[in-house]
Amino acid sequence: MTLKRSKTVQLKTARGRTASSQRWLRRQLNDPYVQEAQRLGYRSRSAFKLIQLDEKFGLLHKGQRVVDLGAAPGGWSQVAANRVIQKTSGQIIGLDLLPMEPIPGVTLIQADFMSQDGLEGLMEICPDGIDLVISDMAAPTTGHAPTDHIRTSALCEAAYDFAIDVLVLDGVFLAKVFKGGSEHMLLERMKKNFKSVRHAKPAASRAESPETYVIAKGFRGI
Ligand SMILES: C[S@@+](CC[C@H](N)C(=O)[O-])C[C@H]1O[C@@H](n2cnc3c(N)ncnc32)[C@H](O)[C@@H]1O
């Protein structure tokens, strides 16, 4: 599902807004994914990134157990719940630092994934293994690209360590990484532990954003 930009909307008045908030508002008003997310009831335009990655890589299937890391405000969990939950099968666990409004069929945990408590809390509710770990976690940006890269890489690496502990055989790992792809050492580990490792930038990811995604399929176990 790729969307095209329609006619540009201009702000009629600045109404005391700063230049950067005017830029943000203009971008929101002209973003077809923001409009479509509102129309379909998704909490974030990010929902379309997961939809597009799923269309390309076939990630989500009925009955899966899915962990969504960095889930707030909940767009990815909503997409996963729609595509995975069927009657009594399928389970989604969404974790974030931030509180989230409930999503039917999704177990929400508010915790820091990088803390011992957050990680242990999550491990406790995945005793039977997980089919898919998805991570859209991003550290707040500092504007200093190398720092942002390092912090988001650290989150991706921690998500990966968690994934290889909980994934079932043939399980799948999807995570946000910053441009340049995954860190070399992490990529080498992924290639050993999974049958295929690919990078992709979905159309809904803004061209100016350094984000891209790594998709590792076919967990071999360790
Ligand atoms: C880009 S947003 C995720 C958007 C989400 N996928 C959606 O579709 O609504 C990134 C999220 O990562 C979360 N995050 C960053 N560091 C985290 C950490 N250490 N533990 C848990 N969540 C974290 C942030 O709070 C933020 O909500």
PDBQT file of the ligand as one rigid body, heavy atoms in Angstrom, charges set to zero:
ROOT
HETATM    1  C1  LIG A 301       9.002   5.499  16.415  1.00  0.00    +0.000 C 
HETATM    2  S1  LIG A 301       8.244   5.202  17.960  1.00  0.00    +0.000 S 
HETATM    3  C2  LIG A 301       7.373   3.712  17.657  1.00  0.00    +0.000 C 
HETATM    4  C3  LIG A 301       6.124   3.872  16.853  1.00  0.00    +0.000 C 
HETATM    5  C4  LIG A 301       5.276   2.613  16.847  1.00  0.00    +0.000 C 
HETATM    6  N1  LIG A 301       5.921   1.554  16.093  1.00  0.00    +0.000 N 
HETATM    7  C5  LIG A 301       3.916   2.844  16.267  1.00  0.00    +0.000 C 
HETATM    8  O1  LIG A 301       3.626   2.311  15.195  1.00  0.00    +0.000 OA
HETATM    9  O2  LIG A 301       3.085   3.536  16.887  1.00  0.00    +0.000 OA
HETATM   10  C6  LIG A 301       9.610   4.669  18.913  1.00  0.00    +0.000 C 
HETATM   11  C7  LIG A 301       9.248   4.269  20.327  1.00  0.00    +0.000 C 
HETATM   12  O3  LIG A 301      10.388   3.653  20.947  1.00  0.00    +0.000 OA
HETATM   13  C8  LIG A 301      10.234   3.865  22.328  1.00  0.00    +0.000 C 
HETATM   14  N2  LIG A 301      11.481   3.561  23.036  1.00  0.00    +0.000 N 
HETATM   15  C9  LIG A 301      12.694   4.142  22.876  1.00  0.00    +0.000 A 
HETATM   16  N3  LIG A 301      13.573   3.623  23.756  1.00  0.00    +0.000 NA
HETATM   17  C10 LIG A 301      12.908   2.677  24.474  1.00  0.00    +0.000 A 
HETATM   18  C11 LIG A 301      13.278   1.805  25.554  1.00  0.00    +0.000 A 
HETATM   19  N4  LIG A 301      14.515   1.816  26.057  1.00  0.00    +0.000 N 
HETATM   20  N5  LIG A 301      12.347   0.979  26.062  1.00  0.00    +0.000 NA
HETATM   21  C12 LIG A 301      11.076   0.980  25.564  1.00  0.00    +0.000 A 
HETATM   22  N6  LIG A 301      10.673   1.785  24.562  1.00  0.00    +0.000 NA
HETATM   23  C13 LIG A 301      11.568   2.626  24.023  1.00  0.00    +0.000 A 
HETATM   24  C14 LIG A 301       9.826   5.329  22.420  1.00  0.00    +0.000 C 
HETATM   25  O4  LIG A 301       9.216   5.621  23.665  1.00  0.00    +0.000 OA
HETATM   26  C15 LIG A 301       8.877   5.462  21.235  1.00  0.00    +0.000 C 
HETATM   27  O5  LIG A 301       7.533   5.341  21.634  1.00  0.00    +0.000 OA
ENDROOT
TORSDOF 0
